[in-house]
Every structure is written in C-alpha cells, then in structure tokens.
Amino acid sequence: MEPSSTPPPLPPSPSPAAPVPPATTAPDHVPPPAPAKQPEPNPFEGNYKLIKSENGQHYLKKIGVGLLARKIGDPNKAIIDLKYNKATDTYYAKISIGSRSKELRFKIGVIFDEDTIDGRHCKTVFTRKNSHILIQEQRWKGKLSIITYEFKGDKVFATLKADDVTATQVYQKLNKLTG
C-alpha cells in the first residue's frame, strides 16, 4: 500500500454555540418588596424623672422664684413627659412637680407665650442644636434663662443658666411598665 498523498481529513468542527435567548423584561421570579423602613424614633420622646439636681435653689432664686414657692415645689419630684407629633411637627411637654403641672406645645424655632410652673410669663423658643440637644430660651421682664437638654441614651442632662448662675439636673427615662 502506498502512502496516500492527501492528508487525513480534519475532525468535524464543533457546532457553533447555541444562541443565547434574549433577556426578558420580567423575570420568572419577582422578589418580595423590601419591608417598609420603620421611622426613626424621636430621640427626645419619653417620660423622665429627675434623679439629681445641683445648685437648683440658687438658680430658682436668680430667676425670681420666691422662697415659699421654692420650698413648696419639691424639684426632686419633677417628671417631664415629652412627645412628638410628626404629622404636625409639634412637641408636647407635660412638666409635673409634686401636685402641680404645666403643659406646653411648641414647634422648633417658633416663639410662643409660656406660663411657667413657677408663675413667670415668658416668651419662649426651643431650638435644636443637633440630633440629641434641645435648647430652651425663656425671656421675661428683661431677663433671660437658657436651659440646654442633652439626651444620652436613657438619661437627660439639663444645664440651666441665668446670668452668672448655673444649675444642673439629671433625668432618668422611666420604663413604661414600671414608670
């Protein structure tokens, strides 16, 4: 047998890849929608009880609270209930000292008339310094009082200033079940 002068045949070429079907506009499986994001709780809301006070009597004297009123209203029994209505962008505060209480409604940055629990008639405005600090300014009879409330976890640290007198208070958030 003579060797063949023609080369052996090439193996068959592989078939071209199967065409990729075009992408469809709707997948076969649609994942469920993401759960609705819960609104962030307002960091100021809560029911708070005064647990510590320093220099409070000097502050009350400086803002003009008489001796009898300072003795009757036991600041160690102070409770603040603070709520926020997102729909109206309004805060509601109820301040209770012993058997006396006052309620106020306010919007951040809006001046309003306040009759304080100690009997002063003030022009008051609340401002928000950042996400955890509220500042209350009270003006009456040419005087000014600035109260800074700093909310940290389950405590509120209040600094009360009138002229050269500063007092501090610490409030503890009450548990709704044991409050």
VEXMIZA-923929 format. One record per residue (C-alpha): x, y, z. Coordinates in steps of 0.5 Angstrom, whole numbers, always signed. Layout:
% residues N
X	Y	Z
...
END
This chain:
% residues 179
+0	+0	+0
+3	+7	-2
+2	+12	+3
-3	+17	+1
-1	+24	-1
-7	+27	+1
-7	+29	+9
-12	+25	+13
-19	+29	+14
-20	+34	+20
-24	+32	+25
-31	+36	+25
-31	+43	+27
-35	+43	+34
-42	+46	+32
-43	+54	+34
-45	+55	+41
-53	+55	+42
-55	+62	+41
-57	+66	+48
-64	+67	+49
-66	+75	+49
-67	+78	+56
-74	+78	+58
-76	+84	+61
-80	+81	+67
-76	+75	+71
-79	+69	+72
-79	+70	+80
-80	+77	+83
-77	+78	+90
-82	+81	+95
-81	+88	+96
-77	+90	+102
-80	+91	+109
-82	+98	+110
-77	+102	+114
-79	+104	+121
-79	+111	+122
-73	+113	+127
-76	+114	+134
-75	+122	+136
-69	+122	+141
-73	+127	+145
-79	+123	+147
-80	+120	+153
-82	+120	+161
-77	+123	+165
-76	+123	+173
-71	+128	+176
-66	+124	+180
-60	+129	+181
-60	+137	+182
-54	+141	+184
-55	+149	+185
-62	+149	+184
-64	+153	+189
-59	+159	+187
-62	+158	+180
-69	+159	+182
-67	+165	+187
-64	+168	+181
-70	+168	+176
-74	+171	+182
-78	+165	+185
-80	+167	+192
-77	+163	+198
-84	+160	+199
-85	+157	+192
-78	+155	+192
-80	+151	+199
-87	+148	+197
-85	+146	+190
-80	+140	+191
-76	+139	+185
-74	+132	+187
-81	+130	+185
-80	+133	+178
-83	+129	+172
-82	+131	+165
-87	+127	+159
-84	+129	+152
-88	+127	+146
-87	+129	+139
-93	+129	+133
-89	+128	+127
-95	+130	+123
-96	+137	+126
-88	+138	+127
-90	+139	+134
-88	+138	+141
-92	+137	+147
-89	+137	+154
-92	+136	+161
-88	+138	+167
-90	+136	+174
-87	+138	+180
-91	+135	+186
-98	+136	+185
-97	+142	+180
-96	+141	+173
-96	+145	+167
-97	+143	+159
-94	+146	+153
-94	+145	+146
-88	+148	+141
-85	+148	+135
-78	+148	+134
-75	+155	+132
-82	+158	+134
-83	+164	+139
-89	+162	+144
-92	+165	+150
-91	+161	+156
-93	+161	+163
-88	+157	+167
-90	+153	+173
-87	+158	+178
-91	+163	+175
-87	+167	+170
-90	+170	+164
-84	+168	+159
-83	+169	+151
-80	+162	+150
-77	+159	+144
-74	+152	+143
-68	+151	+138
-65	+144	+136
-57	+144	+136
-56	+137	+134
-60	+130	+134
-59	+130	+141
-59	+137	+144
-65	+142	+145
-64	+149	+148
-70	+153	+151
-69	+160	+152
-74	+164	+156
-75	+172	+156
-79	+176	+161
-78	+182	+165
-71	+184	+161
-69	+177	+164
-66	+171	+160
-66	+164	+162
-63	+158	+158
-64	+151	+159
-60	+146	+155
-62	+139	+155
-58	+134	+152
-61	+127	+151
-56	+121	+152
-59	+114	+152
-64	+114	+158
-62	+120	+161
-63	+127	+160
-57	+132	+163
-60	+139	+164
-56	+145	+165
-60	+152	+167
-57	+158	+166
-59	+165	+169
-54	+171	+169
-48	+168	+173
-52	+162	+176
-51	+155	+173
-55	+149	+176
-55	+142	+173
-60	+137	+173
-60	+129	+171
-67	+126	+169
-68	+118	+168
-72	+116	+163
-78	+112	+166
-80	+105	+164
-87	+105	+161
-88	+98	+165
-85	+101	+172
-86	+108	+171
END
